[in-house]
Structures are given as C-alpha cells and as structure tokens.
Amino acid sequence: NYGHGGAGVTLSWGTGELACREVDRTGEKNVAVLGGGAVGLATARLLQERGCTVTIYAKSLPPHTTSNVAGAQWFPFMVFHRGNESPDFMARLLEASHLANARYQIMVGARYGIRWLPNYEMGQEPIPNGGMHSLDSPIRDLLPEMRDLLPAENPFPFPVVRQFETMMIEPNTYLPAVMEDFQIAGGQIEVRELRSIADLQDLPQPVIVNCTGLGAKALFHDEELTPVKGQLTILLPQPEIQYCTLPPDLYMFPRSDGILLGGTHQTGVWALEPDLQAKAQILSEHARIFREMRSG
C-alpha cells in the first residue's frame, strides 16, 4: 500500500480500500496500520468502518509528515511511466481513482479543507490524446467542465489552454480532521519507529497494513523504491486567487495557508533541504507567466 508517486493524498482512500479488501480476506478484526500520513489515516478509517479495532504505528504524525507538505490537488499525477503500465495496473489505478474521488466529494467543505477549483493547463502545442489530462482521459468523468479555451477567452501567454475542475485538499486542515475522526472512533496511535521486520513480528495485531511510503525502503529492504523530490515554494496567502495554473513543468495552487508554486521532480533525491537555485527558477518563471497575462 505504497508507491503512489505524486498522488499519495489523491489516491489514499482508493488504495486504502483495495488494501482493506485484502484484510477482509483474513477474517481478522484487530489490525495495525504502519504510517500516519494521508494513506495511513484513510486506510485506518476504512478499517474502522468495517468494524476493525485499529492501531496506527507511526514515526511521525501530522503536522510532521510528508503528506503535510504535499501539493494535494486531486489528480493521479506521476503514478506510472507511460508505456510501462500493465492492463492490470491500470484497472487498479482507475478503480482506486474513482473510489478516492467519490470519498473526497462527500468531504468537501471547511471541516476537511476541501474545495473544487478550476484548473488551467497550458502549453505551446495542442494537448495530445492518450494521457490523463487528455480529452479521452480514462478519468475524464472525474474532471468535470473539461474543455479548451477559445482564443478570445484565453488570458494566459500560451496558445493552448485546457480548463477542468478538480478538488484541492489542504493538508494542514484535512489531516488533523481525519486523525480526530480516527481517535473519536476509538482508534489508538502509538508514536514509535519500527526499524525491522522483527519489530513488526512483535506487534500484537495479527494483520498489518503497510502505509509507510518512503519508509518502506529501509523497513522492508525494498531496493526498487525510488524517491522523487518535489520542492514547493510558498508565498503569502492571496484569498482572491481561486484557480490553479498548470504551465509546462510548473504549477500554482492557491490554499488558505499560502500560494504553492512547484514544478520540480527530482528522481532519486532523498535530501529534504531546499534547492535555492530551483526556487529562484520557479519564482522567475511563474512571475513571467503572470506578468504576461492579458488583462480584462
């Protein structure tokens, strides 16, 4: 239950449901969940809804998880490399996407920090078919209002702009709310670092769901697990900004805690320190785009 690429928050309720179905097959009702980020919390809540007694074991809890610094726009981004996906994988991805999207829709509102926003994907060339953002996207039914802007209604400095709606999830509101739901339902949380499979074998729960994300590399000796570092630059909040932009290799997400600017995807980079050169480049390119926007 890990390996979500750039879509951990997006897919959490969906892949959590798929993992819970595996738990159902065991018949056990006393379950451990490893990890207290978006995937761990969603999976734990789904297990509780099945009548399970759930304990979360986590090295860190919100606000000190990687989920707290996620962009957290609802979209299954960077989950697979095109051309390498199998039909079985795509079937699971599409099911997880639909399950997760449906769950988030019933959570829209201030308590969970979830709202619908328009997105504007832009480029120099027409957006080809065959992708997740395309007009024939396998998740087009989850991206309402998708259409290409006419030249007269396009204010951006790119000739091609595709609009669609999706949900923005604010981690610093959403994660504490889901954790509170888990605890109100009787869930237990134990903050501890599990360093080996031997540590897992000492847990009293007979069934364990792994939601450790990057932590799975060390815990399970998964040498194929590779991080992709995405750096955010956060500006002061601007409540008047009520849309997201997706220029080539960049994005701008407005949240109540700040304007998120991103665009880096550094494969194999574990370091958490900010890359100041990348920050300067992101700021400069976003500034150029908004400076060149057509007014009116």
Protein Blocks (a to p, Z undefined) as FASTA:
>chain_A
ZZeljmlmmmmmmmmmmmmmmmmmnopabdcdedjbfklmmmmmmmmmnopacddddfbd
cfkbfklmggkiacdehkbcehjacfklmmmmmmmmmmmmmmmmmmgcjknopacddddd
ddfbdcdehiakbmklcklmmmghiacddfklmcbfcfbdcddddddddfklmmmmmmmm
mmmnopacdddddfbfklmmmpmbfbdcdfeljmmmmmnopakbccdddddddddddfkl
ccdcddehiacdddfkbccdehiacehiabfbdcfklmmmmmmmmmmmmmmpceZZ
